[in-house]
Amino acid sequence: MDDLVTTIKIILLLMSLRVILRLKRWRIKRKRLWVKPRLLRRGRRGAYLNLCRELQSEDLQSFQNFARVVPNQFQQLLQMVTPIIQRQNTDFRDAISPGERLMITLRFLATGNNLMFPLRSVKLIPETCRAIYQVLKERHLKVYPPPHCGAQFFNYKHFNSIVMIALVDSNYRVLYVDVGCNGRVSDGGVFRGSTLQESLEQRTANIPQPTPLPGTDMSMPFLVAADEAFPLKSYLMKPFARRGGLSREQRVFNYRLSRARRIVENTFGVFANRFRFFLSTINLDPNVVEVIVLASCALHNYLRDECFNAYLCELTDQDGQETWRQDPPLQQAALPRSTNASSEAKQNRERLMEYFNSEAGAVSWQWDRL
């Protein structure tokens, strides 16, 4: 009997030992490298150290196509964001340098490639965008909806989106941007719920005082040029509705207003051409998309101020169809339609119409566009 018990114990012990050995072998197979060997060679053979520096010293045009900035602008921007994005090296591995972080981010903005990178890259791009926006301080942008959000971001154009509202001046600078409203919001809530309308209604926006129109003593307030989708307001000018036919004077007014609005369309065209991620479906959380959009707006203003002619298209101010205008457009957001315009707003539009048709305000080519 004792021999049988001993034999059973030995068998159980051997079986346990076999299981332990198998588990150890499985763990050895599953063990991951702390740093992949090819990444250890990044400091000597990486794209940033070799390709980017070669382009920077030998081919400035290719460098600008790669990063959407010229080398001097890259270095200036790098100096500004380095204190924010620099990370400490450890005994185990070196941190990704600020230059690499900035180049990865600029390349993402330039190409719009989905973030099919390691988790580290997915984190560093939003971090760098926050830094860019910090130092530099309505369209639909396609996004993948966040988990468990249902149809909250699903818009009337049948894709998931967030809405961006921007105010642009005549020099292609973004003066105001509001981004983050989900695409499910009703048409009337897009503009009405923005802080832009609130500041314009309450007259808290930094808008100059009324000034006489050129060549006259007729004082007019500064107005925001908009299309027919917006409501007519005392601070916001829209064209005459086309239904029912328009008079010659009204057609002239609509043409002149559309020329002013062309600045906005050109700005978004340049914007999407320089930062092509706007034309792709962005596989990121909407909160991260908001940070990236704000950083892109700040970067747009920075590049426009630093190198106006190189950054903007050569024929941006002309009526012709440039190649960037053939790119897929940013999706136009639905905005509220209103028929309850105030008498002041209607009076402002009538006065502008009279001015555009007068000798003081007319331009020679406007009659050819009717």
Backbone torsions as a table, in degrees:
resi	resn	phi	psi	omega
1	MET	NA	-42.8	179.1
2	ASP	-63.5	-37.9	179.1
3	ASP	-64.2	-37.3	179.6
4	LEU	-65.8	-42.7	178.8
5	VAL	-63.3	-42.4	179.7
6	THR	-62.4	-42.1	179.7
7	THR	-62.3	-42.8	179.7
8	ILE	-63.0	-41.9	179.2
9	LYS	-62.2	-40.9	179.8
10	ILE	-64.6	-42.0	179.3
11	ILE	-62.3	-45.2	179.3
12	LEU	-63.0	-38.7	179.1
13	LEU	-64.3	-43.1	179.0
14	LEU	-64.9	-39.1	178.3
15	MET	-64.9	-40.8	178.1
16	SER	-64.2	-41.7	179.1
17	LEU	-62.9	-38.7	179.0
18	ARG	-64.5	-41.8	178.5
19	VAL	-63.7	-41.9	179.6
20	ILE	-62.3	-42.7	179.7
21	LEU	-63.8	-39.8	178.7
22	ARG	-64.0	-41.6	178.6
23	LEU	-63.4	-39.5	179.3
24	LYS	-64.8	-42.1	178.5
25	ARG	-62.7	-40.4	-179.8
26	TRP	-64.7	-39.7	178.9
27	ARG	-67.1	-37.1	178.4
28	ILE	-64.2	-40.4	179.3
29	LYS	-66.9	-36.3	-176.8
30	ARG	-80.3	-10.8	-176.5
31	LYS	-63.8	132.1	-178.7
32	ARG	-103.1	152.1	177.1
33	LEU	-71.2	140.8	176.7
34	TRP	-65.3	-45.1	174.5
35	VAL	-138.8	129.5	179.0
36	LYS	-67.4	141.8	-175.9
37	PRO	-54.6	-38.9	-178.3
38	ARG	-65.5	-29.2	178.4
39	LEU	-74.9	-26.9	176.6
40	LEU	-66.0	-23.8	179.7
41	ARG	-90.4	7.8	-177.2
42	ARG	-59.7	-36.8	-177.9
43	GLY	-67.1	-20.6	-178.9
44	ARG	-108.9	-32.6	-173.0
45	ARG	-124.1	7.3	-177.0
46	GLY	-67.5	159.2	-178.4
47	ALA	-63.4	-36.9	-178.0
48	TYR	-67.1	-43.8	-176.9
49	LEU	-70.8	-34.7	-174.5
50	ASN	-100.8	-67.2	-174.7
51	LEU	-60.3	-50.9	-175.2
52	CYS	-64.5	-40.3	-179.2
53	ARG	-72.5	-32.7	175.6
54	GLU	-65.7	-44.6	177.8
55	LEU	-63.1	-37.9	-178.0
56	GLN	-64.7	-34.3	-176.5
57	SER	-96.4	-21.9	-172.6
58	GLU	-117.3	-27.6	-173.4
59	ASP	-144.4	86.9	-175.0
60	LEU	-64.8	-36.2	-178.9
61	GLN	-65.4	-42.0	178.5
62	SER	-67.1	-35.3	176.7
63	PHE	-63.6	-42.3	179.0
64	GLN	-65.9	-38.1	176.6
65	ASN	-65.5	-33.4	-177.5
66	PHE	-74.7	-43.8	-173.2
67	ALA	-112.0	-8.1	-178.6
68	ARG	68.0	13.5	174.4
69	VAL	-138.1	155.6	174.2
70	VAL	-83.5	160.6	-175.6
71	PRO	-54.3	-41.7	-179.8
72	ASN	-62.1	-41.1	178.2
73	GLN	-66.3	-37.8	178.1
74	PHE	-61.8	-44.5	-179.3
75	GLN	-66.7	-39.9	177.6
76	GLN	-63.5	-44.5	179.6
77	LEU	-65.2	-38.8	179.3
78	LEU	-62.8	-41.5	178.2
79	GLN	-62.1	-35.8	-177.9
80	MET	-73.3	-37.9	-174.1
81	VAL	-93.8	-15.1	-176.5
82	THR	-54.5	-46.0	-179.8
83	PRO	-60.2	-21.9	-177.4
84	ILE	-91.7	-38.3	-172.0
85	ILE	-101.5	-5.2	-178.9
86	GLN	-69.4	137.3	-179.9
87	ARG	-119.0	154.7	-175.9
88	GLN	-82.3	134.3	172.2
89	ASN	-69.7	153.3	178.3
90	THR	-121.5	174.5	177.6
91	ASP	-69.4	-20.0	-175.7
92	PHE	-90.1	-36.5	-178.5
93	ARG	-163.0	159.9	178.2
94	ASP	-86.0	144.0	177.2
95	ALA	-73.9	157.0	174.9
96	ILE	-67.4	128.7	-174.3
97	SER	-68.4	155.9	177.1
98	PRO	-57.3	-37.4	179.1
99	GLY	-62.7	-42.3	177.9
100	GLU	-66.0	-40.7	178.7
101	ARG	-60.4	-45.8	-179.0
102	LEU	-66.8	-40.9	-179.2
103	MET	-66.4	-40.7	177.3
104	ILE	-60.3	-42.6	-179.1
105	THR	-66.8	-45.9	179.6
106	LEU	-63.7	-36.9	178.9
107	ARG	-67.0	-38.1	176.5
108	PHE	-63.7	-44.9	179.0
109	LEU	-64.1	-33.6	-176.6
110	ALA	-75.5	-31.3	-173.0
111	THR	-105.9	-32.1	-176.2
112	GLY	76.5	13.5	178.2
113	ASN	-62.3	139.7	176.8
114	ASN	-62.5	152.0	-175.1
115	LEU	-80.3	68.1	175.7
116	MET	-91.8	50.0	-178.5
117	PHE	-112.3	172.3	173.0
118	PRO	-58.3	160.7	-176.5
119	LEU	-56.3	-32.7	-179.0
120	ARG	-60.8	-41.0	179.3
121	SER	-68.8	-36.3	179.0
122	VAL	-62.1	-32.4	179.9
123	LYS	-82.1	-39.6	-172.1
124	LEU	-72.3	-27.8	179.9
125	ILE	-65.7	-50.6	174.7
126	PRO	-60.5	-37.3	178.7
127	GLU	-61.8	-43.6	-179.9
128	THR	-69.1	-37.0	177.4
129	CYS	-63.1	-40.2	176.9
130	ARG	-61.2	-40.0	179.9
131	ALA	-66.2	-42.1	178.7
132	ILE	-60.5	-46.1	-179.7
133	TYR	-65.6	-35.9	-178.8
134	GLN	-66.2	-38.7	-176.2
135	VAL	-88.2	-20.0	-178.2
136	LEU	-107.2	-8.1	-170.9
137	LYS	1.0	NA	NA
138	GLU	NA	118.8	-179.2
139	ARG	-118.6	160.1	174.5
140	HIS	-89.3	134.9	173.2
141	LEU	-115.2	120.6	-177.3
142	LYS	-67.9	133.5	178.6
143	VAL	-139.9	157.7	168.4
144	TYR	-80.5	134.0	-177.9
145	PRO	-66.6	144.5	176.7
146	PRO	-67.6	159.9	-178.8
147	PRO	-59.3	141.6	172.4
148	HIS	63.9	24.8	179.3
149	CYS	-95.5	-6.7	-179.5
150	GLY	63.8	-133.9	-178.4
151	ALA	-99.6	20.6	-174.4
152	GLN	-59.4	-37.2	-176.0
153	PHE	-99.6	5.6	-175.8
154	PHE	-85.4	120.2	-173.1
155	ASN	-101.2	-179.3	-176.4
156	TYR	-69.7	-14.2	176.8
157	LYS	-88.8	5.3	173.3
158	HIS	70.9	37.0	165.6
159	PHE	-145.7	161.9	-179.6
160	ASN	-81.3	137.6	-174.3
161	SER	-156.3	164.1	163.9
162	ILE	-120.2	162.0	-173.0
163	VAL	-110.8	137.1	177.1
164	MET	-119.0	125.0	174.6
165	ILE	-112.8	128.9	-178.1
166	ALA	-133.9	146.4	174.9
167	LEU	-113.3	125.3	-173.1
168	VAL	-121.4	140.6	177.5
169	ASP	-93.0	-178.5	-174.9
170	SER	-71.4	-9.4	179.1
171	ASN	-105.7	20.4	175.2
172	TYR	68.1	21.0	176.3
173	ARG	-93.7	138.3	176.6
174	VAL	-82.4	113.9	-178.3
175	LEU	-88.2	-29.7	-174.8
176	TYR	-150.4	141.2	174.5
177	VAL	-144.3	136.0	176.6
178	ASP	-131.2	116.2	-175.8
179	VAL	-134.4	146.8	176.3
180	GLY	130.3	-16.5	179.6
181	CYS	-66.6	129.6	-176.1
182	ASN	-73.6	153.2	-174.2
183	GLY	-68.3	-7.8	179.8
184	ARG	-80.3	-14.1	-177.2
185	VAL	-60.8	140.8	-178.9
186	SER	-64.1	160.8	-178.4
187	ASP	-54.7	-43.4	-176.8
188	GLY	-70.6	-18.8	-176.5
189	GLY	-90.2	-13.2	-175.3
190	VAL	-64.7	-59.0	179.9
191	PHE	-79.8	-38.6	-177.1
192	ARG	-63.1	-31.9	-178.7
193	GLY	-89.1	0.8	-177.9
194	SER	-83.0	153.9	176.2
195	THR	-71.1	-19.1	177.9
196	LEU	-64.4	-49.2	179.6
197	GLN	-63.7	-38.3	179.8
198	GLU	-60.7	-44.7	-178.9
199	SER	-69.2	-33.9	177.9
200	LEU	-71.8	-39.1	179.4
201	GLU	-65.9	-42.2	-176.5
202	GLN	-87.9	0.8	178.1
203	ARG	58.5	36.9	176.0
204	THR	-97.1	-8.6	177.3
205	ALA	-70.5	149.2	-177.2
206	ASN	-81.7	73.3	-178.7
207	ILE	-107.1	134.8	-179.2
208	PRO	-61.1	162.2	178.2
209	GLN	-71.1	157.6	177.9
210	PRO	-53.2	143.8	-175.9
211	THR	-134.6	144.9	176.9
212	PRO	-61.0	141.2	175.9
213	LEU	-66.7	146.7	-177.9
214	PRO	-54.8	131.3	178.1
215	GLY	81.5	4.4	-179.7
216	THR	-138.5	173.0	172.9
217	ASP	-108.2	16.8	-179.3
218	MET	-85.3	112.3	-177.6
219	SER	-78.6	134.6	179.5
220	MET	-133.9	142.4	175.4
221	PRO	-73.5	157.8	173.2
222	PHE	-73.4	136.7	-172.8
223	LEU	-126.0	153.8	173.4
224	VAL	-91.8	125.1	179.0
225	ALA	-83.8	126.3	-177.3
226	ALA	-136.1	172.8	176.9
227	ASP	-96.8	-174.1	-173.1
228	GLU	-69.3	-12.2	-179.9
229	ALA	-74.2	-20.7	-178.9
230	PHE	-87.5	158.2	175.6
231	PRO	-77.9	148.6	175.3
232	LEU	-78.3	121.2	-178.6
233	LYS	-129.7	168.4	177.9
234	SER	-66.2	-20.4	179.2
235	TYR	-109.6	-3.0	-173.5
236	LEU	-134.0	123.8	-174.5
237	MET	-107.9	131.1	178.2
238	LYS	-125.7	159.9	-179.2
239	PRO	-73.3	166.0	173.9
240	PHE	-69.1	141.5	178.2
241	ALA	-64.9	140.6	-175.6
242	ARG	-80.5	-16.7	-177.6
243	ARG	-66.4	140.3	178.8
244	GLY	84.7	-0.5	179.6
245	GLY	85.1	149.8	-178.0
246	LEU	-122.2	148.2	174.3
247	SER	-75.2	168.3	178.8
248	ARG	-61.0	-41.5	179.7
249	GLU	-64.3	-39.1	179.8
250	GLN	-68.6	-36.9	177.8
251	ARG	-66.1	-38.0	175.9
252	VAL	-61.9	-45.0	179.3
253	PHE	-60.0	-46.4	-179.2
254	ASN	-61.1	-39.0	179.1
255	TYR	-65.8	-45.2	-179.2
256	ARG	-65.0	-38.0	178.1
257	LEU	-68.1	-38.0	179.2
258	SER	-66.2	-33.3	176.1
259	ARG	-65.4	-37.4	176.6
260	ALA	-67.1	-39.9	-179.7
261	ARG	-70.0	-19.8	179.6
262	ARG	-59.4	-29.7	176.9
263	ILE	-57.8	-42.1	179.7
264	VAL	-64.2	-47.5	-179.6
265	GLU	-61.9	-41.1	178.4
266	ASN	-63.9	-39.6	179.6
267	THR	-62.1	-46.2	178.3
268	PHE	-67.4	-31.7	176.4
269	GLY	-65.7	-46.4	176.5
270	VAL	-63.2	-41.9	-179.3
271	PHE	-56.6	-51.1	-177.6
272	ALA	-70.3	-30.3	179.1
273	ASN	-71.7	-38.4	-179.3
274	ARG	-78.5	-38.3	-178.3
275	PHE	-119.1	86.1	-168.0
276	ARG	-76.1	-2.2	174.8
277	PHE	-66.0	-20.2	176.7
278	PHE	-64.4	-23.8	-176.9
279	LEU	-93.8	1.6	-178.9
280	SER	-114.3	166.3	174.4
281	THR	-81.0	121.4	-170.7
282	ILE	-91.4	116.0	-175.9
283	ASN	-91.1	63.1	-178.8
284	LEU	-142.0	161.7	175.7
285	ASP	-62.5	140.3	-179.5
286	PRO	-54.2	-32.9	177.8
287	ASN	-64.8	-36.5	177.6
288	VAL	-71.5	-39.8	177.5
289	VAL	-58.9	-39.7	179.1
290	GLU	-60.0	-43.3	179.1
291	VAL	-63.6	-43.0	-178.8
292	ILE	-64.7	-40.9	179.6
293	VAL	-64.6	-44.4	178.9
294	LEU	-61.9	-41.5	178.3
295	ALA	-64.4	-39.0	179.5
296	SER	-64.8	-39.3	178.0
297	CYS	-64.1	-44.2	178.4
298	ALA	-64.2	-39.8	179.2
299	LEU	-67.3	-38.1	176.4
300	HIS	-58.4	-48.4	179.8
301	ASN	-63.8	-39.2	-179.4
302	TYR	-63.0	-48.4	-178.9
303	LEU	-67.9	-36.1	178.0
304	ARG	-64.7	-39.4	-179.4
305	ASP	-74.3	-37.8	-175.0
306	GLU	-76.8	-38.1	-175.6
307	CYS	-147.2	77.1	-171.6
308	PHE	-59.2	-52.4	-173.5
309	ASN	-68.7	-37.3	-178.8
310	ALA	-75.2	-31.6	-176.2
311	TYR	-80.8	-45.8	-178.1
312	LEU	-83.0	154.4	178.4
313	CYS	-62.7	147.1	-175.1
314	GLU	-61.0	-37.6	-175.8
315	LEU	-112.4	35.3	-177.9
316	THR	-59.0	-37.4	-174.2
317	ASP	-85.2	3.1	-179.1
318	GLN	-99.2	164.0	-176.0
319	ASP	-81.3	-14.5	-175.3
320	GLY	-65.2	162.9	-179.2
321	GLN	-90.2	101.5	178.9
322	GLU	-80.3	166.8	-175.8
323	THR	-63.8	-33.6	-179.3
324	TRP	-68.1	-23.6	179.0
325	ARG	-73.5	-11.5	178.1
326	GLN	-86.6	-5.6	177.0
327	ASP	-68.2	157.0	175.8
328	PRO	-58.7	129.6	-176.4
329	PRO	-74.3	155.0	168.4
330	LEU	-65.2	141.1	-174.6
331	GLN	-70.6	129.0	179.4
332	GLN	-72.0	130.8	178.4
333	ALA	-81.7	147.2	176.0
334	ALA	-75.1	134.3	-177.9
335	LEU	-126.7	160.1	-173.6
336	PRO	-66.8	142.9	173.0
337	ARG	-104.3	135.2	-175.9
338	SER	-134.9	138.7	175.6
339	THR	-111.3	4.0	-175.6
340	ASN	-100.8	54.1	179.8
341	ALA	-73.0	143.9	179.9
342	SER	-74.6	160.9	178.1
343	SER	-63.7	-33.5	178.1
344	GLU	-64.1	-42.1	179.7
345	ALA	-64.7	-44.1	179.0
346	LYS	-64.0	-38.1	179.6
347	GLN	-65.8	-40.5	177.8
348	ASN	-60.7	-41.6	-179.5
349	ARG	-66.9	-41.1	178.8
350	GLU	-64.0	-39.2	-179.8
351	ARG	-67.6	-39.1	176.9
352	LEU	-66.7	-39.8	178.3
353	MET	-60.3	-44.3	178.7
354	GLU	-62.9	-39.0	-179.2
355	TYR	-66.7	-44.7	-179.1
356	PHE	-64.7	-23.4	179.6
357	ASN	-98.4	1.7	180.0
358	SER	-92.6	168.3	178.7
359	GLU	-63.4	-33.9	-178.0
360	ALA	-72.8	-33.6	-173.2
361	GLY	-108.5	-7.4	-177.4
362	ALA	-78.2	152.7	172.5
363	VAL	-120.1	150.5	-169.1
364	SER	-62.2	-35.6	-173.1
365	TRP	-84.3	-8.2	-175.0
366	GLN	-65.6	-28.3	-178.6
367	TRP	-72.4	-23.5	179.4
368	ASP	-79.5	-12.0	-175.9
369	ARG	-95.8	0.0	-177.0
370	LEU	-79.6	NA	NA
